[in-house]
Amino acid sequence: MPENFLVPKMRPHAVSIFAEMSRLAVETNSINLGQGFPDTDGPQEIKDEAIRCIQSGRGNQYPPPHGFPELRSAISAHQKRFYDLVVDPDTGVVATTGASEAIAASLLALIEVGDEVVFFDPAFDVYRAAIDLSGAKPVGIPLTKPNFRPDIEALAQAITPATKVLLLNSPHNPSGIVFNFEELSAIAALVTTHNLIVISDEAYEHLWFDSNRHIPISTLPGMFERTITIGSGGKCFSFTGWKVGWASGPRALITAVKAVRQHLSYVSGGPFQLAIAHGLGLPDRHFTEFRRDLGVKRDQLSAELAQMGMRVIPTEGTYFVTTDISPLGYTDGFEFTRMLAKKCQVVAIPHQVFTESGHDFKEYVRWAFCKKPEVLTEAATRIRTIFLGSN
Ligand SMILES: *Cc1c(COP(=O)(O)O)cnc(C)c1O
């Protein structure tokens, strides 16, 4: 019998750093600023809706294969309300098991052996695993130092006749940047010239700060017809355990996504789909206040980390702030985060885990700030003991 039953293409993805760091967090009794999940649940009325659905028997059996009509209509109305995008709730929207399944289904529907997918690096860990699963070639393009802006010239150079898809993520995990209009316009021009399809992961669409408003690339001229836009109910409403996501776009692309997706999870989360549909209809005030609240947490953790002497990359969106640890005299994020867990009982994630080994982001560390203010304060107090003495 073989020692390792896993197919070779998936072996690089066998062990997750998130599992390792979360285990370390438990073992060392650490505050976990590693994995990105809020420690406060979303709105009570969304919970109430899920409970009402379960109690009254709505969604307890298989929901319709592409999602409840209520959810698909709510997604369509949401795209219209926030972005003036017109998507057909019947043919242009599909409900998924979180944004993760939407990403996997979109990739598996569009690419195969011989194709190439370009994306900016560092990147959400699911991307490389899903691309490897498809048999296509992942082509990561490093974001630029020091502030992680995209290098459009490098993107242009990376596109070959085999390139089929650009996988875009804005607001961007792990860097915290939000792609601006100029960057998106330049990307759209390239994509159009080379006739690529865009898979746009907009899981953090409502989590942007200051004036860094999120712009879906599908709103740019000519882009709707070639873009699959992906959303996450977990990230929009702080229910990351519910795993309700979606993909929307033109009928031809969504038809392809549906064909694959129905053979992955088939359906999921009946009552949660209906509760997220309710959430998508909340007044603008909900989204503004959520953003403001999270922005205060960003400011708090960013200020604390800067005060310790790290260089803080300005966070424009997402749950995360990235710091450069080299001003502290550290050069390796892996070593730094392991040391931090052991000595300070705080867990963070090194950027290395989000990049290809050839791309050098060793001195960067990602910290989740979607935690209660007192938790962030306690984390900072613990870290300060080693950098500033114990006062
Ligand atoms: C969290 C996250 C997802 C996954 O969202 P789910 O709805 O939990 O599946 C997708 N993309 C990015 C960039 C994320 O950070």
The ligand as a Tripos MOL2 file, in Angstrom:
@<TRIPOS>MOLECULE
LIG
   15    15     1     0     0
SMALL
NO_CHARGES

@<TRIPOS>ATOM
      1 C1        -13.2880   34.4400    3.6090 C.3       1 LIG1
      2 C2        -12.9700   34.5750    2.1690 C.ar      1 LIG1
      3 C3        -13.6680   33.8410    1.2030 C.ar      1 LIG1
      4 C4        -14.6170   32.7220    1.5750 C.3       1 LIG1
      5 O1        -15.8460   33.1450    1.9420 O.3       1 LIG1
      6 P1        -16.9150   32.1040    2.4920 P.3       1 LIG1
      7 O2        -18.2140   32.7650    2.2080 O.co2     1 LIG1
      8 O3        -16.6310   31.8930    3.9400 O.co2     1 LIG1
      9 O4        -16.7230   30.8240    1.7190 O.co2     1 LIG1
     10 C5        -13.4040   34.0720   -0.1290 C.ar      1 LIG1
     11 N1        -12.4650   34.9590   -0.5080 N.ar      1 LIG1
     12 C6        -11.7540   35.6610    0.3830 C.ar      1 LIG1
     13 C7        -10.7340   36.6150   -0.1200 C.3       1 LIG1
     14 C8        -11.9580   35.4710    1.7470 C.ar      1 LIG1
     15 O5        -11.1870   36.1080    2.6310 O.3       1 LIG1
@<TRIPOS>BOND
     1     1     2 1
     2     2     3 ar
     3     2    14 ar
     4     3     4 1
     5     3    10 ar
     6     4     5 1
     7     5     6 1
     8     6     7 2
     9     6     8 1
    10     6     9 1
    11    10    11 ar
    12    11    12 ar
    13    12    13 1
    14    12    14 ar
    15    14    15 1
@<TRIPOS>SUBSTRUCTURE
     1 LIG1         1 GROUP 0 **** ****
